[in-house]
Amino acid sequence: MLVPTTWNFPTCSRGLKGAPWQIAEMVVRAYDPCVSCATHMIVVDEKNRIVAQRIIQ
C-alpha cells in the first residue's frame, strides 16, 4: 500500500534542498504533518560531519 505520506517524501526532499537547516521542521510539516511525528533530523556539512541532530515531534 502506498499512502499519501509515501508520495510526499520526494517533494519534501526537494523542498529542503538549499533551505537553511534551522527551518527544516517547518518545511517538513508544510508538506506532510504526519511525517514530522517520527522524523529524526541529522544535518551534515560538506565533509559529512554532523552539525546538528534533532528528533522532530
N, CA, C, O and CB atoms as a CASP TS submission, in Angstrom:
PFRMAT TS
TARGET T0000
AUTHOR 0000-0000-0000
METHOD Language model
MODEL 1
PARENT N/A
ATOM      1  N   MET     1       0.838  -1.163   0.000  1.00  0.00           N
ATOM      2  CA  MET     1       0.000   0.000   0.000  1.00  0.00           C
ATOM      3  C   MET     1       0.897   1.245   0.000  1.00  0.00           C
ATOM      4  O   MET     1       1.859   1.328   0.764  1.00  0.00           O
ATOM      5  CB  MET     1      -0.961  -0.013   1.216  1.00  0.00           C
ATOM      6  N   LEU     2       0.578   2.180  -0.840  1.00  0.00           N
ATOM      7  CA  LEU     2       1.287   3.464  -0.861  1.00  0.00           C
ATOM      8  C   LEU     2       0.344   4.540  -0.352  1.00  0.00           C
ATOM      9  O   LEU     2      -0.624   4.903  -1.020  1.00  0.00           O
ATOM     10  CB  LEU     2       1.806   3.811  -2.298  1.00  0.00           C
ATOM     11  N   VAL     3       0.630   5.035   0.813  1.00  0.00           N
ATOM     12  CA  VAL     3      -0.202   6.087   1.393  1.00  0.00           C
ATOM     13  C   VAL     3       0.328   7.447   0.934  1.00  0.00           C
ATOM     14  O   VAL     3       1.463   7.527   0.465  1.00  0.00           O
ATOM     15  CB  VAL     3      -0.220   5.992   2.955  1.00  0.00           C
ATOM     16  N   PRO     4      -0.464   8.521   1.055  1.00  0.00           N
ATOM     17  CA  PRO     4      -0.026   9.836   0.593  1.00  0.00           C
ATOM     18  C   PRO     4       1.315  10.275   1.171  1.00  0.00           C
ATOM     19  O   PRO     4       2.092  10.941   0.486  1.00  0.00           O
ATOM     20  CB  PRO     4      -1.064  10.854   0.935  1.00  0.00           C
ATOM     21  N   THR     5       1.594   9.916   2.410  1.00  0.00           N
ATOM     22  CA  THR     5       2.863  10.304   3.017  1.00  0.00           C
ATOM     23  C   THR     5       4.038   9.775   2.201  1.00  0.00           C
ATOM     24  O   THR     5       5.037  10.472   2.024  1.00  0.00           O
ATOM     25  CB  THR     5       2.947   9.792   4.462  1.00  0.00           C
ATOM     26  N   THR     6       3.920   8.539   1.700  1.00  0.00           N
ATOM     27  CA  THR     6       4.982   7.945   0.892  1.00  0.00           C
ATOM     28  C   THR     6       5.250   8.788  -0.348  1.00  0.00           C
ATOM     29  O   THR     6       6.404   8.970  -0.736  1.00  0.00           O
ATOM     30  CB  THR     6       4.614   6.510   0.489  1.00  0.00           C
ATOM     31  N   TRP     7       4.213   9.294  -0.962  1.00  0.00           N
ATOM     32  CA  TRP     7       4.362  10.104  -2.169  1.00  0.00           C
ATOM     33  C   TRP     7       4.952  11.481  -1.862  1.00  0.00           C
ATOM     34  O   TRP     7       5.538  12.113  -2.740  1.00  0.00           O
ATOM     35  CB  TRP     7       3.014  10.261  -2.862  1.00  0.00           C
ATOM     36  N   ASN     8       4.800  11.942  -0.635  1.00  0.00           N
ATOM     37  CA  ASN     8       5.294  13.273  -0.268  1.00  0.00           C
ATOM     38  C   ASN     8       6.793  13.330  -0.015  1.00  0.00           C
ATOM     39  O   ASN     8       7.370  14.418  -0.042  1.00  0.00           O
ATOM     40  CB  ASN     8       4.580  13.750   0.949  1.00  0.00           C
ATOM     41  N   PHE     9       7.442  12.200   0.229  1.00  0.00           N
ATOM     42  CA  PHE     9       8.863  12.221   0.557  1.00  0.00           C
ATOM     43  C   PHE     9       9.731  12.875  -0.518  1.00  0.00           C
ATOM     44  O   PHE     9      10.548  13.730  -0.179  1.00  0.00           O
ATOM     45  CB  PHE     9       9.340  10.824   0.794  1.00  0.00           C
ATOM     46  N   PRO    10       9.594  12.515  -1.799  1.00  0.00           N
ATOM     47  CA  PRO    10      10.446  13.158  -2.811  1.00  0.00           C
ATOM     48  C   PRO    10      10.210  14.670  -2.907  1.00  0.00           C
ATOM     49  O   PRO    10      11.156  15.439  -3.074  1.00  0.00           O
ATOM     50  CB  PRO    10      10.204  12.519  -4.174  1.00  0.00           C
ATOM     51  N   THR    11       8.969  15.083  -2.803  1.00  0.00           N
ATOM     52  CA  THR    11       8.646  16.507  -2.865  1.00  0.00           C
ATOM     53  C   THR    11       9.217  17.243  -1.665  1.00  0.00           C
ATOM     54  O   THR    11       9.756  18.342  -1.798  1.00  0.00           O
ATOM     55  CB  THR    11       7.133  16.712  -2.937  1.00  0.00           C
ATOM     56  N   CYS    12       9.099  16.642  -0.514  1.00  0.00           N
ATOM     57  CA  CYS    12       9.627  17.229   0.707  1.00  0.00           C
ATOM     58  C   CYS    12      11.148  17.360   0.612  1.00  0.00           C
ATOM     59  O   CYS    12      11.712  18.381   1.005  1.00  0.00           O
ATOM     60  CB  CYS    12       9.229  16.381   1.932  1.00  0.00           C
ATOM     61  N   SER    13      11.799  16.341   0.096  1.00  0.00           N
ATOM     62  CA  SER    13      13.257  16.382  -0.055  1.00  0.00           C
ATOM     63  C   SER    13      13.686  17.517  -0.971  1.00  0.00           C
ATOM     64  O   SER    13      14.667  18.206  -0.691  1.00  0.00           O
ATOM     65  CB  SER    13      13.774  15.051  -0.601  1.00  0.00           C
ATOM     66  N   ARG    14      12.959  17.715  -2.061  1.00  0.00           N
ATOM     67  CA  ARG    14      13.281  18.831  -2.967  1.00  0.00           C
ATOM     68  C   ARG    14      13.043  20.169  -2.288  1.00  0.00           C
ATOM     69  O   ARG    14      13.780  21.127  -2.527  1.00  0.00           O
ATOM     70  CB  ARG    14      12.444  18.744  -4.255  1.00  0.00           C
ATOM     71  N   GLY    15      12.023  20.244  -1.445  1.00  0.00           N
ATOM     72  CA  GLY    15      11.735  21.480  -0.723  1.00  0.00           C
ATOM     73  C   GLY    15      12.805  21.823   0.301  1.00  0.00           C
ATOM     74  O   GLY    15      13.026  22.994   0.611  1.00  0.00           O
ATOM     75  N   LEU    16      13.464  20.802   0.823  1.00  0.00           N
ATOM     76  CA  LEU    16      14.513  21.020   1.819  1.00  0.00           C
ATOM     77  C   LEU    16      15.862  21.376   1.199  1.00  0.00           C
ATOM     78  O   LEU    16      16.713  21.975   1.857  1.00  0.00           O
ATOM     79  CB  LEU    16      14.665  19.791   2.674  1.00  0.00           C
ATOM     80  N   LYS    17      16.053  21.009  -0.054  1.00  0.00           N
ATOM     81  CA  LYS    17      17.348  21.246  -0.700  1.00  0.00           C
ATOM     82  C   LYS    17      17.628  22.742  -0.794  1.00  0.00           C
ATOM     83  O   LYS    17      16.856  23.490  -1.395  1.00  0.00           O
ATOM     84  CB  LYS    17      17.382  20.607  -2.106  1.00  0.00           C
ATOM     85  N   GLY    18      18.720  23.165  -0.206  1.00  0.00           N
ATOM     86  CA  GLY    18      19.118  24.567  -0.242  1.00  0.00           C
ATOM     87  C   GLY    18      18.491  25.429   0.837  1.00  0.00           C
ATOM     88  O   GLY    18      18.863  26.592   0.996  1.00  0.00           O
ATOM     89  N   ALA    19      17.545  24.873   1.578  1.00  0.00           N
ATOM     90  CA  ALA    19      16.901  25.642   2.651  1.00  0.00           C
ATOM     91  C   ALA    19      17.783  25.607   3.891  1.00  0.00           C
ATOM     92  O   ALA    19      18.492  24.625   4.109  1.00  0.00           O
ATOM     93  CB  ALA    19      15.482  25.081   2.973  1.00  0.00           C
ATOM     94  N   PRO    20      17.756  26.645   4.698  1.00  0.00           N
ATOM     95  CA  PRO    20      18.519  26.616   5.951  1.00  0.00           C
ATOM     96  C   PRO    20      18.015  25.473   6.839  1.00  0.00           C
ATOM     97  O   PRO    20      16.808  25.271   6.966  1.00  0.00           O
ATOM     98  CB  PRO    20      18.405  27.980   6.700  1.00  0.00           C
ATOM     99  N   TRP    21      18.931  24.733   7.444  1.00  0.00           N
ATOM    100  CA  TRP    21      18.512  23.572   8.226  1.00  0.00           C
ATOM    101  C   TRP    21      17.662  23.966   9.422  1.00  0.00           C
ATOM    102  O   TRP    21      16.896  23.149   9.932  1.00  0.00           O
ATOM    103  CB  TRP    21      19.721  22.795   8.696  1.00  0.00           C
ATOM    104  N   GLN    22      17.786  25.203   9.873  1.00  0.00           N
ATOM    105  CA  GLN    22      17.017  25.640  11.037  1.00  0.00           C
ATOM    106  C   GLN    22      15.510  25.648  10.767  1.00  0.00           C
ATOM    107  O   GLN    22      14.718  25.568  11.706  1.00  0.00           O
ATOM    108  CB  GLN    22      17.469  27.025  11.464  1.00  0.00           C
ATOM    109  N   ILE    23      15.107  25.744   9.502  1.00  0.00           N
ATOM    110  CA  ILE    23      13.668  25.743   9.195  1.00  0.00           C
ATOM    111  C   ILE    23      13.195  24.406   8.623  1.00  0.00           C
ATOM    112  O   ILE    23      12.081  24.310   8.109  1.00  0.00           O
ATOM    113  CB  ILE    23      13.346  26.858   8.210  1.00  0.00           C
ATOM    114  N   ALA    24      14.033  23.384   8.713  1.00  0.00           N
ATOM    115  CA  ALA    24      13.678  22.080   8.144  1.00  0.00           C
ATOM    116  C   ALA    24      12.378  21.532   8.715  1.00  0.00           C
ATOM    117  O   ALA    24      11.561  20.977   7.980  1.00  0.00           O
ATOM    118  CB  ALA    24      14.795  21.088   8.388  1.00  0.00           C
ATOM    119  N   GLU    25      12.182  21.684  10.013  1.00  0.00           N
ATOM    120  CA  GLU    25      10.952  21.177  10.627  1.00  0.00           C
ATOM    121  C   GLU    25       9.721  21.845  10.019  1.00  0.00           C
ATOM    122  O   GLU    25       8.722  21.177   9.751  1.00  0.00           O
ATOM    123  CB  GLU    25      10.979  21.405  12.146  1.00  0.00           C
ATOM    124  N   MET    26       9.785  23.141   9.803  1.00  0.00           N
ATOM    125  CA  MET    26       8.657  23.868   9.226  1.00  0.00           C
ATOM    126  C   MET    26       8.393  23.396   7.790  1.00  0.00           C
ATOM    127  O   MET    26       7.239  23.245   7.389  1.00  0.00           O
ATOM    128  CB  MET    26       8.926  25.390   9.253  1.00  0.00           C
ATOM    129  N   VAL    27       9.454  23.166   7.026  1.00  0.00           N
ATOM    130  CA  VAL    27       9.291  22.700   5.645  1.00  0.00           C
ATOM    131  C   VAL    27       8.660  21.316   5.623  1.00  0.00           C
ATOM    132  O   VAL    27       7.745  21.066   4.838  1.00  0.00           O
ATOM    133  CB  VAL    27      10.648  22.678   4.912  1.00  0.00           C
ATOM    134  N   VAL    28       9.136  20.421   6.470  1.00  0.00           N
ATOM    135  CA  VAL    28       8.571  19.066   6.519  1.00  0.00           C
ATOM    136  C   VAL    28       7.099  19.116   6.883  1.00  0.00           C
ATOM    137  O   VAL    28       6.280  18.463   6.237  1.00  0.00           O
ATOM    138  CB  VAL    28       9.335  18.190   7.529  1.00  0.00           C
ATOM    139  N   ARG    29       6.752  19.876   7.899  1.00  0.00           N
ATOM    140  CA  ARG    29       5.337  19.976   8.314  1.00  0.00           C
ATOM    141  C   ARG    29       4.457  20.615   7.239  1.00  0.00           C
ATOM    142  O   ARG    29       3.271  20.298   7.146  1.00  0.00           O
ATOM    143  CB  ARG    29       5.226  20.787   9.606  1.00  0.00           C
ATOM    144  N   ALA    30       5.018  21.499   6.436  1.00  0.00           N
ATOM    145  CA  ALA    30       4.240  22.139   5.371  1.00  0.00           C
ATOM    146  C   ALA    30       3.827  21.129   4.304  1.00  0.00           C
ATOM    147  O   ALA    30       2.736  21.227   3.743  1.00  0.00           O
ATOM    148  CB  ALA    30       5.047  23.276   4.732  1.00  0.00           C
ATOM    149  N   TYR    31       4.686  20.171   4.027  1.00  0.00           N
ATOM    150  CA  TYR    31       4.366  19.169   3.012  1.00  0.00           C
ATOM    151  C   TYR    31       3.511  18.039   3.557  1.00  0.00           C
ATOM    152  O   TYR    31       2.598  17.564   2.881  1.00  0.00           O
ATOM    153  CB  TYR    31       5.635  18.603   2.429  1.00  0.00           C
ATOM    154  N   ASP    32       3.800  17.611   4.767  1.00  0.00           N
ATOM    155  CA  ASP    32       3.050  16.494   5.327  1.00  0.00           C
ATOM    156  C   ASP    32       3.190  16.495   6.842  1.00  0.00           C
ATOM    157  O   ASP    32       4.245  16.126   7.359  1.00  0.00           O
ATOM    158  CB  ASP    32       3.535  15.152   4.735  1.00  0.00           C
ATOM    159  N   PRO    33       2.155  16.898   7.561  1.00  0.00           N
ATOM    160  CA  PRO    33       2.244  16.960   9.019  1.00  0.00           C
ATOM    161  C   PRO    33       2.454  15.593   9.677  1.00  0.00           C
ATOM    162  O   PRO    33       2.918  15.533  10.816  1.00  0.00           O
ATOM    163  CB  PRO    33       0.995  17.590   9.571  1.00  0.00           C
ATOM    164  N   CYS    34       2.130  14.515   9.001  1.00  0.00           N
ATOM    165  CA  CYS    34       2.310  13.183   9.586  1.00  0.00           C
ATOM    166  C   CYS    34       3.775  12.760   9.643  1.00  0.00           C
ATOM    167  O   CYS    34       4.159  12.008  10.539  1.00  0.00           O
ATOM    168  CB  CYS    34       1.520  12.162   8.796  1.00  0.00           C
ATOM    169  N   VAL    35       4.587  13.220   8.718  1.00  0.00           N
ATOM    170  CA  VAL    35       5.987  12.813   8.663  1.00  0.00           C
ATOM    171  C   VAL    35       6.735  13.269   9.900  1.00  0.00           C
ATOM    172  O   VAL    35       7.548  12.520  10.442  1.00  0.00           O
ATOM    173  CB  VAL    35       6.657  13.368   7.413  1.00  0.00           C
ATOM    174  N   SER    36       6.480  14.457  10.345  1.00  0.00           N
ATOM    175  CA  SER    36       7.269  15.022  11.444  1.00  0.00           C
ATOM    176  C   SER    36       7.046  14.320  12.782  1.00  0.00           C
ATOM    177  O   SER    36       7.804  14.549  13.724  1.00  0.00           O
ATOM    178  CB  SER    36       6.948  16.481  11.594  1.00  0.00           C
ATOM    179  N   CYS    37       6.043  13.487  12.885  1.00  0.00           N
ATOM    180  CA  CYS    37       5.809  12.768  14.141  1.00  0.00           C
ATOM    181  C   CYS    37       6.871  11.703  14.397  1.00  0.00           C
ATOM    182  O   CYS    37       7.049  11.261  15.532  1.00  0.00           O
ATOM    183  CB  CYS    37       4.430  12.123  14.126  1.00  0.00           C
ATOM    184  N   ALA    38       7.564  11.300  13.363  1.00  0.00           N
ATOM    185  CA  ALA    38       8.564  10.247  13.526  1.00  0.00           C
ATOM    186  C   ALA    38       9.826  10.565  12.728  1.00  0.00           C
ATOM    187  O   ALA    38      10.406   9.680  12.099  1.00  0.00           O
ATOM    188  CB  ALA    38       7.990   8.893  13.090  1.00  0.00           C
ATOM    189  N   THR    39      10.242  11.802  12.753  1.00  0.00           N
ATOM    190  CA  THR    39      11.377  12.228  11.943  1.00  0.00           C
ATOM    191  C   THR    39      12.583  12.509  12.820  1.00  0.00           C
ATOM    192  O   THR    39      12.483  13.204  13.831  1.00  0.00           O
ATOM    193  CB  THR    39      11.018  13.468  11.123  1.00  0.00           C
ATOM    194  N   HIS    40      13.705  11.972  12.431  1.00  0.00           N
ATOM    195  CA  HIS    40      14.975  12.266  13.076  1.00  0.00           C
ATOM    196  C   HIS    40      15.773  13.080  12.068  1.00  0.00           C
ATOM    197  O   HIS    40      16.018  12.615  10.955  1.00  0.00           O
ATOM    198  CB  HIS    40      15.743  10.947  13.522  1.00  0.00           C
ATOM    199  N   MET    41      16.173  14.268  12.435  1.00  0.00           N
ATOM    200  CA  MET    41      16.885  15.144  11.519  1.00  0.00           C
ATOM    201  C   MET    41      18.366  15.144  11.875  1.00  0.00           C
ATOM    202  O   MET    41      18.741  15.355  13.029  1.00  0.00           O
ATOM    203  CB  MET    41      16.307  16.582  11.562  1.00  0.00           C
ATOM    204  N   ILE    42      19.195  14.906  10.876  1.00  0.00           N
ATOM    205  CA  ILE    42      20.641  14.989  11.047  1.00  0.00           C
ATOM    206  C   ILE    42      21.155  15.937   9.978  1.00  0.00           C
ATOM    207  O   ILE    42      20.886  15.746   8.792  1.00  0.00           O
ATOM    208  CB  ILE    42      21.330  13.572  10.949  1.00  0.00           C
ATOM    209  N   VAL    43      21.889  16.951  10.390  1.00  0.00           N
ATOM    210  CA  VAL    43      22.458  17.926   9.470  1.00  0.00           C
ATOM    211  C   VAL    43      23.951  17.632   9.363  1.00  0.00           C
ATOM    212  O   VAL    43      24.657  17.579  10.370  1.00  0.00           O
ATOM    213  CB  VAL    43      22.193  19.405   9.952  1.00  0.00           C
ATOM    214  N   VAL    44      24.424  17.442   8.132  1.00  0.00           N
ATOM    215  CA  VAL    44      25.844  17.197   7.909  1.00  0.00           C
ATOM    216  C   VAL    44      26.425  18.310   7.051  1.00  0.00           C
ATOM    217  O   VAL    44      25.728  18.905   6.229  1.00  0.00           O
ATOM    218  CB  VAL    44      26.068  15.821   7.242  1.00  0.00           C
ATOM    219  N   ASP    45      27.706  18.583   7.250  1.00  0.00           N
ATOM    220  CA  ASP    45      28.370  19.596   6.435  1.00  0.00           C
ATOM    221  C   ASP    45      28.951  18.947   5.180  1.00  0.00           C
ATOM    222  O   ASP    45      28.727  17.764   4.925  1.00  0.00           O
ATOM    223  CB  ASP    45      29.482  20.313   7.244  1.00  0.00           C
ATOM    224  N   GLU    46      29.691  19.719   4.407  1.00  0.00           N
ATOM    225  CA  GLU    46      30.230  19.212   3.140  1.00  0.00           C
ATOM    226  C   GLU    46      31.242  18.081   3.325  1.00  0.00           C
ATOM    227  O   GLU    46      31.548  17.365   2.371  1.00  0.00           O
ATOM    228  CB  GLU    46      30.879  20.342   2.377  1.00  0.00           C
ATOM    229  N   LYS    47      31.759  17.914   4.536  1.00  0.00           N
ATOM    230  CA  LYS    47      32.690  16.817   4.824  1.00  0.00           C
ATOM    231  C   LYS    47      31.998  15.668   5.557  1.00  0.00           C
ATOM    232  O   LYS    47      32.654  14.806   6.141  1.00  0.00           O
ATOM    233  CB  LYS    47      33.868  17.329   5.657  1.00  0.00           C
ATOM    234  N   ASN    48      30.668  15.669   5.518  1.00  0.00           N
ATOM    235  CA  ASN    48      29.832  14.649   6.155  1.00  0.00           C
ATOM    236  C   ASN    48      30.011  14.567   7.666  1.00  0.00           C
ATOM    237  O   ASN    48      29.835  13.503   8.259  1.00  0.00           O
ATOM    238  CB  ASN    48      30.128  13.312   5.554  1.00  0.00           C
ATOM    239  N   ARG    49      30.360  15.688   8.287  1.00  0.00           N
ATOM    240  CA  ARG    49      30.420  15.756   9.748  1.00  0.00           C
ATOM    241  C   ARG    49      29.065  16.226  10.258  1.00  0.00           C
ATOM    242  O   ARG    49      28.445  17.105   9.658  1.00  0.00           O
ATOM    243  CB  ARG    49      31.568  16.712  10.233  1.00  0.00           C
ATOM    244  N   ILE    50      28.606  15.649  11.355  1.00  0.00           N
ATOM    245  CA  ILE    50      27.311  16.022  11.908  1.00  0.00           C
ATOM    246  C   ILE    50      27.405  17.416  12.522  1.00  0.00           C
ATOM    247  O   ILE    50      28.234  17.666  13.398  1.00  0.00           O
ATOM    248  CB  ILE    50      26.840  14.986  12.964  1.00  0.00           C
ATOM    249  N   VAL    51      26.549  18.318  12.053  1.00  0.00           N
ATOM    250  CA  VAL    51      26.488  19.679  12.530  1.00  0.00           C
ATOM    251  C   VAL    51      25.417  19.792  13.612  1.00  0.00           C
ATOM    252  O   VAL    51      25.601  20.488  14.610  1.00  0.00           O
ATOM    253  CB  VAL    51      26.206  20.650  11.370  1.00  0.00           C
ATOM    254  N   ALA    52      24.301  19.102  13.405  1.00  0.00           N
ATOM    255  CA  ALA    52      23.195  19.148  14.353  1.00  0.00           C
ATOM    256  C   ALA    52      22.350  17.895  14.180  1.00  0.00           C
ATOM    257  O   ALA    52      22.309  17.303  13.101  1.00  0.00           O
ATOM    258  CB  ALA    52      22.336  20.431  14.156  1.00  0.00           C
ATOM    259  N   GLN    53      21.688  17.506  15.236  1.00  0.00           N
ATOM    260  CA  GLN    53      20.721  16.417  15.137  1.00  0.00           C
ATOM    261  C   GLN    53      19.584  16.683  16.097  1.00  0.00           C
ATOM    262  O   GLN    53      19.766  17.271  17.163  1.00  0.00           O
ATOM    263  CB  GLN    53      21.380  15.047  15.432  1.00  0.00           C
ATOM    264  N   ARG    54      18.412  16.237  15.696  1.00  0.00           N
ATOM    265  CA  ARG    54      17.223  16.547  16.474  1.00  0.00           C
ATOM    266  C   ARG    54      16.122  15.554  16.148  1.00  0.00           C
ATOM    267  O   ARG    54      16.008  15.094  15.012  1.00  0.00           O
ATOM    268  CB  ARG    54      16.751  17.984  16.206  1.00  0.00           C
ATOM    269  N   ILE    55      15.327  15.231  17.129  1.00  0.00           N
ATOM    270  CA  ILE    55      14.133  14.425  16.912  1.00  0.00           C
ATOM    271  C   ILE    55      12.973  15.402  16.799  1.00  0.00           C
ATOM    272  O   ILE    55      12.708  16.171  17.723  1.00  0.00           O
ATOM    273  CB  ILE    55      13.906  13.370  18.076  1.00  0.00           C
ATOM    274  N   ILE    56      12.286  15.372  15.673  1.00  0.00           N
ATOM    275  CA  ILE    56      11.152  16.262  15.457  1.00  0.00           C
ATOM    276  C   ILE    56       9.894  15.562  15.932  1.00  0.00           C
ATOM    277  O   ILE    56       9.543  14.491  15.437  1.00  0.00           O
ATOM    278  CB  ILE    56      11.031  16.674  13.963  1.00  0.00           C
ATOM    279  N   GLN    57       9.218  16.172  16.895  1.00  0.00           N
ATOM    280  CA  GLN    57       7.994  15.555  17.418  1.00  0.00           C
ATOM    281  C   GLN    57       6.834  16.504  17.309  1.00  0.00           C
ATOM    282  O   GLN    57       5.718  16.163  17.699  1.00  0.00           O
ATOM    283  CB  GLN    57       8.177  15.123  18.870  1.00  0.00           C
TER
END
